[in-house]
């Protein structure tokens, strides 16, 4: 159940961040509401995860995967295409998250 809340936190944060761009500095009402609700849902879900998993590991997974999803969805929705160094950097982030989950004793396994 903990990992379900982590997935929910990542999804909510990703949606909220996409809406943040669409809110145009909180001048657009609907995206602005999505931002506030999304971040509230993300932090609530993250707080549930932190009852079980260590803070550092949780934050690394949440932030790392959030970055990757935002860049990928930014390319789709906003045509902000990452260059090769950005793609390589994201691959390193993914490798780091996988390494933590598979091999770290502090990952809560």
C-alpha positions in Angstrom: 0.0 0.0 0.0 2.9 2.3 0.7 4.1 2.2 -2.9 0.6 2.9 -4.2 0.7 6.2 -2.2 4.1 6.9 -3.6 2.8 6.4 -7.1 -0.2 8.7 -6.2 2.2 11.3 -4.9 4.3 11.3 -8.0 1.2 11.4 -10.3 -0.4 14.3 -8.4 2.9 16.3 -8.3 3.4 15.7 -12.1 -0.2 16.8 -12.9 0.2 19.9 -10.6 3.5 20.9 -12.2 2.1 20.6 -15.7 -0.9 22.7 -14.6 1.5 25.3 -13.0 2.8 26.1 -16.5 -0.8 26.3 -17.8 -1.8 28.5 -15.0 0.3 31.4 -16.5 1.3 32.8 -13.1 -2.1 31.8 -11.5 -4.0 34.0 -13.9 -6.0 31.1 -15.4 -8.5 29.8 -12.8 -8.9 26.1 -13.8 -5.2 25.3 -14.0 -4.6 27.2 -10.8 -7.1 25.1 -9.0 -5.5 21.9 -10.4 -2.1 23.2 -9.1 -3.4 23.7 -5.5 -5.4 20.5 -5.4 -2.6 18.5 -7.1 0.1 19.7 -4.7 -2.1 19.1 -1.7 -2.8 15.5 -2.9 0.9 15.0 -3.6 2.1 16.1 -0.2 -0.7 14.3 1.6 0.2 11.0 -0.2 3.9 11.7 0.4 3.2 12.1 4.2 1.5 8.7 4.2 4.6 7.1 2.5 6.9 8.7 5.1 5.2 6.7 7.8 6.9 3.6 6.4 9.8 4.5 4.1 12.9 6.6 5.0 12.7 10.3 4.1 15.8 10.4 1.9 14.9 7.4 -0.2 11.3 8.5 -0.6 12.3 12.0 -1.7 14.9 10.6 -4.1 12.3 8.4 -5.8 9.6 11.0 -5.8 11.8 13.8 -7.1 13.7 11.7 -9.6 10.7 10.1 -11.2 8.8 13.4 -11.1 11.6 15.1 -13.1 11.6 12.4 -15.7 7.8 12.5 -16.1 7.7 16.3 -16.3 10.4 16.4 -19.0 8.7 13.7 -21.0 5.2 15.3 -20.6 6.7 18.7 -21.2 8.0 17.5 -24.6 4.5 16.1 -25.4 2.3 19.0 -24.2 4.6 22.0 -24.5 6.9 20.9 -27.2 9.9 21.4 -24.9 12.2 18.7 -26.4 15.2 17.8 -24.2 18.6 17.7 -25.9 21.0 14.7 -25.6 22.7 15.9 -22.3 19.3 16.2 -20.7 18.2 12.8 -21.9 21.5 11.3 -20.6 21.0 13.0 -17.3 17.5 11.6 -16.9 18.8 8.1 -17.7 21.3 8.6 -14.9 18.4 9.6 -12.6 16.5 6.5 -13.6 19.6 4.4 -13.0 19.9 5.9 -9.5 16.3 5.2 -8.6 16.6 1.6 -9.8 19.9 1.2 -7.9 18.3 2.5 -4.7 15.3 0.2 -5.0 17.3 -2.9 -5.9 20.3 -2.6 -3.7 20.0 -0.1 -0.9 19.4 -1.5 2.6 17.8 1.8 3.6 15.1 1.6 0.9 12.7 0.0 3.4 12.8 -3.5 2.1 
